[in-house]
Each structure stands twice: as C-alpha cells, then as structure tokens.
Amino acid sequence: MFRAPRITRYTLEAVLDIACHGQERPVQSKDITERHGIPRRYLEQVMQELVRAGLLQGIRGPRGGYRLARHPAEITVGDIARVIGRISDGVEADETRRSGPPIACPTIDPLLEDIRRTIDARLDAVTIASLCGMADAPAAETPAPTTGT
C-alpha cells in the first residue's frame, strides 16, 4: 500500500489552506500551524522551497505571509511533490544498486519505474483548484447541527 510521507501531507494541507484562505490577504504560517497542527519547523522549510520553485509567493512584513504564485488550476499535486521530492521515494528504482541478483535489473527495476511514472501522472492530473472544489463539497452537503431542547 502506498503511503505518502508526513511532510507530503503537511505540504499539501498547507498549500490547500493557502488556496482556500489566501484570496483577501496572504496566509501567515502561524495560522496554518494553528489550523492544521503542522509543526512550524516543517512548514517554514517547505514554504521557502515552494517559493523558490515559483509555486508560492512570500510576502514580507507584519501582514505578510504566503499566496499562490499562480492560479490554483495551474498548480498540480505533482508540481508540489517534485519540489519536496518525497512522493515517489519509496517506489523509485535504486540507480546505485546494480550488483544485486541479475533478475532484479530486467524485472523489478522496470516495474518500479512504471509504478513511479503512474504515480507521477496521477499527481500531475490533480490540481489545487480541484482539491479546493472537493474540500467545499463535503461542507456544503453536511447538514447544519440541530440544537436539542
């Protein structure tokens, strides 16, 4: 079973939060930390990487924070995964190991490469805009709480 590393989940939650809350003003990392319980040490490091990659825009100052650098429909989960370099780690072919059993190179390595390409293609098909749409759907369908008297 494929399991995304924790930093991948944190990063996707943070970018989705910025997409959902960053329309009026930049989203501060302390707000993301409070809403999602993401440790700040992960968050700041990853946010800076996303800024350097051109996916986020960092805004300095007391009212600063982060905004998406592009429209949410132009940013894919694959873009984010490549920046943090963690999604495919568990399924990438080990390029340094070539002295193992001769059956591995022609059989297992191509299988793992195919899995990596499949995952990459799927991640490239999902945009931040589509995730925002999915985040809104459950909230709209949830009935309002009733008060008991």
C-alpha positions as CSV (number, residue, x, y, z in Angstrom):
1,M,0.0,0.0,0.0
2,F,1.3,3.4,-0.9
3,R,1.7,5.8,2.0
4,A,2.7,9.4,1.4
5,P,5.4,10.7,3.8
6,R,4.1,13.0,6.6
7,I,5.9,16.0,5.1
8,T,4.0,15.5,1.8
9,R,0.7,15.5,3.6
10,Y,1.7,18.6,5.6
11,T,2.8,20.4,2.4
12,L,-0.5,19.6,0.6
13,E,-2.5,20.7,3.6
14,A,-0.6,24.0,3.7
15,V,-0.9,24.8,0.0
16,L,-4.6,23.9,0.1
17,D,-5.1,26.2,3.1
18,I,-3.3,29.0,1.2
19,A,-5.5,28.4,-1.8
20,C,-8.7,28.5,0.3
21,H,-7.8,31.3,2.7
22,G,-5.4,33.4,0.6
23,Q,-7.9,35.3,-1.5
24,E,-8.1,38.5,0.5
25,R,-4.7,38.6,2.1
26,P,-1.6,36.5,2.5
27,V,-1.9,33.5,4.8
28,Q,0.6,33.5,7.7
29,S,2.4,30.3,8.6
30,K,1.2,30.6,12.3
31,D,-2.4,30.5,11.1
32,I,-1.6,27.3,9.0
33,T,0.1,25.8,12.0
34,E,-2.8,26.5,14.3
35,R,-5.5,25.3,11.8
36,H,-3.7,22.0,10.9
37,G,-1.3,21.3,13.7
38,I,1.7,21.3,11.3
39,P,5.0,21.7,13.1
40,R,6.5,25.1,12.2
41,R,9.9,23.6,11.5
42,Y,8.5,21.6,8.6
43,L,6.2,24.3,7.4
44,E,8.8,27.2,7.1
45,Q,11.3,25.0,5.3
46,V,8.8,23.6,2.8
47,M,7.2,27.0,2.2
48,Q,10.6,28.5,1.3
49,E,11.2,25.7,-1.2
50,L,7.8,26.3,-2.7
51,V,8.6,30.0,-3.1
52,R,11.9,29.2,-4.7
53,A,10.1,26.9,-7.1
54,G,7.6,29.6,-8.1
55,L,4.6,27.9,-6.7
56,L,4.1,30.3,-3.7
57,Q,4.8,33.9,-3.3
58,G,6.3,35.0,0.0
59,I,5.2,38.4,1.2
60,R,7.3,40.1,3.9
61,G,6.1,42.4,6.7
62,P,3.8,42.3,9.7
63,R,0.8,41.5,7.4
64,G,2.8,39.2,5.2
65,G,2.6,35.5,4.6
66,Y,2.1,33.3,1.6
67,R,-0.1,33.4,-1.6
68,L,-0.2,31.1,-4.5
69,A,2.1,32.4,-7.2
70,R,-0.2,31.0,-10.0
71,H,-3.9,30.3,-10.4
72,P,-4.9,27.1,-8.5
73,A,-5.8,25.4,-11.7
74,E,-2.2,25.8,-12.9
75,I,-0.6,24.1,-9.9
76,T,-0.7,20.3,-9.7
77,V,-0.1,18.0,-6.8
78,G,2.8,16.7,-9.0
79,D,4.4,20.1,-9.0
80,I,4.4,20.2,-5.3
81,A,5.6,16.6,-5.0
82,R,8.5,17.3,-7.2
83,V,9.5,20.2,-5.1
84,I,9.5,18.3,-1.8
85,G,10.9,15.2,-3.6
86,R,9.2,12.7,-1.3
87,I,6.2,11.2,-3.0
88,S,8.0,8.7,-5.2
89,D,10.9,7.9,-2.9
90,G,9.5,4.6,-1.9
91,V,8.9,3.3,-5.5
92,E,11.9,4.8,-7.4
93,A,14.3,2.3,-8.9
94,D,17.6,2.3,-6.9
95,E,20.1,3.5,-9.5
96,T,23.0,2.9,-7.3
97,R,22.3,-0.8,-6.8
98,R,23.4,-2.8,-9.8
99,S,25.4,-5.5,-8.2
100,G,22.4,-7.5,-6.9
101,P,20.9,-10.6,-8.4
102,P,20.8,-10.4,-12.2
103,I,17.0,-10.9,-12.1
104,A,16.4,-7.5,-10.5
105,C,17.6,-5.3,-13.3
106,P,15.4,-6.6,-16.1
107,T,12.3,-7.3,-14.0
108,I,12.0,-5.4,-10.7
109,D,13.6,-2.1,-11.8
110,P,11.3,-1.6,-14.8
111,L,8.3,-2.5,-12.6
112,L,9.3,0.1,-10.1
113,E,9.9,2.7,-12.8
114,D,6.5,2.0,-14.2
115,I,4.9,2.5,-10.8
116,R,6.8,5.8,-10.4
117,R,5.6,7.0,-13.8
118,T,2.0,6.0,-13.0
119,I,2.0,7.9,-9.6
120,D,3.6,10.9,-11.2
121,A,1.0,11.0,-14.0
122,R,-1.8,10.7,-11.5
123,L,-0.4,13.5,-9.3
124,D,0.0,15.7,-12.4
125,A,-3.7,15.2,-13.1
126,V,-4.8,16.7,-9.8
127,T,-4.8,20.5,-9.5
128,I,-5.1,22.6,-6.4
129,A,-8.3,24.0,-7.8
130,S,-9.8,20.5,-8.0
131,L,-8.8,19.9,-4.4
132,C,-10.4,23.2,-3.3
133,G,-13.6,22.0,-5.1
134,M,-13.5,18.7,-3.2
135,A,-12.9,20.5,0.1
136,D,-16.0,22.6,-0.5
137,A,-18.3,19.7,-1.4
138,P,-18.5,17.9,1.9
139,A,-19.0,21.1,3.8
140,A,-22.0,22.0,1.6
141,E,-23.5,18.6,2.0
142,T,-23.2,18.4,5.7
143,P,-26.5,19.2,7.4
144,A,-26.5,22.1,9.9
145,P,-26.3,21.0,13.5
146,T,-29.5,20.9,15.4
147,T,-30.0,22.2,18.9
148,G,-31.7,19.9,21.3
149,T,-34.4,21.4,23.5
